[in-house]
Amino acid sequence: MIGWPLILLGGLLGSSHCLGMCGGFAITVGLGARSVQGNVLRQLVYSSGRIFTYAVLGASVGLAGMTVAHEINAWVNAQALLSILAGTILVIQGLRSGGIRFGKRLSGPSGFGCLAGGMLGTFLTAPGLEFAFLAGILTGLLPCGLVYGYLALAASAGSFIESIGIMVVFGLGTVPMMFLAGVGASALSVAARRKLLRVAAYCVVITGLLAIGRGIWFVQTGEDTHGLSCPACRATD
Amino acid sequence: MTNSPRSSRALVGDHDPIPHPHDEGQCDYCGLPLPRDWRRSRQVPNTDASAVQVQALTDYCCMGCRLAASITAARGESGAARWMLARLGLAIFFSMNVMAFTMTLWAEEWYGPVWETSGIGAAILADIFRYLCLIFATPVVLLLGPPLFENALEGLRQGRYSTDLLLASGVLAAFAISCYSVVVSEGPIYFEVTCAVLVAVTLGRWLEATGKLKAAESLNALERLLPTLVRKLQPLGGETEVAAESLVVGDRYRVAAGERFATDGVVHDSRGSVDQRLLTGESWPVSREPGDAVLAGTVNLDGDLKVEVTAPAGEGSFWQILDVIRRARATRGPTQRLVDSVSAWFLPTVTLVAILATAIHATFFGLDRGLLIGLSVLLIACPCALGLATPMAVWTALGVAANQSVLFRGCEALERLASIRVFRFDKTGTLTTSHPRVVELVCDPLTGPLEVISAACAMVSSSRHAFARAIHDFSREEGVESAPTPVQVIPGRGLRAEESPERPAVWLGSLRLFEEQGLKLGTAIREAVDRASAEGQAIVMIGWEGRARGLFAIEETLRQEAVGCLAELRTMNCDLAVLTGDSQSRGDQIARLLAIPVEAGLLPEQKLERVREARQKLGPIAMVGDGINDAPALVASDLGIAMGCGPDVTRDSAMVCLLSDDLRLIPWTLALARRTRRVIIENLFWAFGYNAVGVGLAAFGLLHPALAALCMVVSSVMVLTNSLRLKWFPAPPWVNLGASSAVATESPRVARPERSQLVQECSN
């Protein structure tokens, strides 16, 4: 099955597009450390906070997806629609990362982020590991198109456990990039980052297209969609 | 300097119609007015310890501000501050766990068969998850419960019916029922509701407090500008660093280059340039010499000035401005009054709906479901969003306006301005610069120029009319000084100095005054009148003993920005006209230059009449003037706008004071007011719509309480962020273009004749 590796890759490369915002957080988390080892530990704890949030969000959307599928599957193939929706979000997100803009970008402060900035700032800079963890939890709640895309994918999985799994794998995929940003901000040159960004964009677009393809397949065949048994995956098995 | 809000109360008179914020009560955290029903507690005599506690508690407008204040207060001890925030963060973490375990329990429907075959057994697994919920929910109650419970008890002690009381009861009930269910291994558990409510209420209130502080921060930032310490000069030499608020009138202190003045004062020694932009909007520095006044908050740019205090900290011009903003915020506009009256019914209505929903659902589906639905109704009903919809937008807009030196005297002024479609302008000092200049002095052959200037100078010293100031400046330039003499103002005509043993009665004013009083005009004066009228110059004559003795030809310069301002107002669909007491010929000239209807030759009472007529015919009207000689028209209009108030914001006739002398601020302020009104409407539409739909859904049992709690936060945050968007209302475009102030536009249209030339003309 190529689903899980692709999700991991999507998180791994897709997160490079978030370095502009979340990379700053990772660097700030690193500032509270007194040694390289301390920084490494803080980065890992920070990322585990983010993954924890992703997992809980995954559980929520997974349960919601299952409930919706259960309630309305009689007349609408909810999983298929959710899969198409998730794919569309991911494709748009991927194309955006690749430099193609859709509609007007919203400017101005994001409400929650703007108002809760004081709290996040305090946690990011406080020395204790528990604060790095709390900062990670809050970072996971920040609005992010990529996270929304994968959440939609998780909702379409049709399984509570697999929804959590998708988000955890996605979260794990984001760790290396954030880790690099936090531990060695200058580890990647600007040119390398740009190339990586391009690859990331393609990767997210491919994930999105596969999700759309899976959804269309479900609609056409009307298969029982519980589980992550995607026809595209099956085709390659 | 700790600029406690209490320090600025001295300016409010007993008869003042606008209540002082501290009489109203203002929050010690965000500085915004306290809710009305909190005021009662401030009047409780605080003679014992418990009353002192009540007094202290009521200084915060909401639970969020109290929480945020305790975090801020702990800033000195960063560990304590972090712990306060960490409580909230940890509670979020524990709640997320509770949510995850609860959702796992909910997923039992699908995973039941898997659990059965797990080797542990479905029932035992479910029990484990229930205990995990209890273990993770308890810290949330311990961490976030106390502030909510304290607030609820506080309200109860004051006999105030609050949502906090209802929420606290709901939280405790849900937690107690769930604990019982866990212990007996049967029955529903609502730990997720307990956690969601506590986190949502605390986070929501904290976000509200943060939002309110952001709305109020322009004023707070203004206060923080003043220095807290000054170098006080000792009478016997030397200097000591003292707290600025310890200075008293007569003390002297030193202000180095780059520092701000801590109090109003007069320069005692040396000279320098002062940047007065903060108080007067003037972007060019003014030079200050010994004897010149300096204002608190302005910046000494280059000199090393010694200043003698004329008003202690808390009583100068700077605090007058702060006071105007504070008092404006404490007032309630018509929309807020309407919302207040709706809100008064809101809580009882929602409570009634909640009780009914509880009773009906309890009857048909059991008590626990009934209670849950009742709690959902209480949670989804968000009086916070309703209460914040108007004031947050208005407070933010008042701050944005104050940053551009535009002061509103109340929230109502902002709302009124948004509905204005008719503008009437005064001419002198409004469309023309406020500094007209004497360009010609013509004397009667029987009287010498020095005698004329001296008599005129004595009369105009106490007048603030633009022409009086022009004559005063002229006499100073000519080196003529005379002691002020008591005068009687003849509205719309001029001044009269009573007869005294030293001199006869003197008249100074317009041609009309002289004609009415029967003072004769000699040939030279008559010719000068004709010449000045032909050139569109204003005339001020002085005379005594039945004869005009001298004539000052005064020239006003049209403000360069006047044309642009009027054009912009026209594009905003405003009806414009000028009302002036000046001659018809001068009026015609203005009409030609500005392409605007001008009604000339009006007396103050006639201006009043015109304002009333225009209001009847065209709708809400704003009168723009300098707030001095046109005060009656300003008062008679729906909204008086005074130009160039500078630090003199006590011009009560105007509801809007433009500190700077820049006409372009009028269309900008109108646009701000209209945008603010739009934001208010959006907020109210959202708040009412959200509550109506939300309460309906919850009452029919279609909304889980945890989701309702989340919606409550989202609702408040929507209103807050929509209002805070006003902070990004674009500043006037010229602000970033550097120096282009009114001062820069005052270049004379006609070169001013040299002094000797004037005197020569006079002597001829």
Interface residues (C-beta under 8 A of the other chain):
Chain A: F52 T53 A55 V56 A59 S60 L63 M66 H70 G108 P109 S110 G111 F112 C114 L115 A116 G118 M119 T122 F123 A126 G128 E130 F131 F133 L134 I137 L138 F160 I161
Chain B: A81 R82 L85 A86 L88 G89 L90 I92 F93 M96 N97 M99 A100 M103 T104 W106 A107 W110 Y111 L203 W206 L207 T210 G211 K214 V717 M718 L720 T721 L724 R725 W728
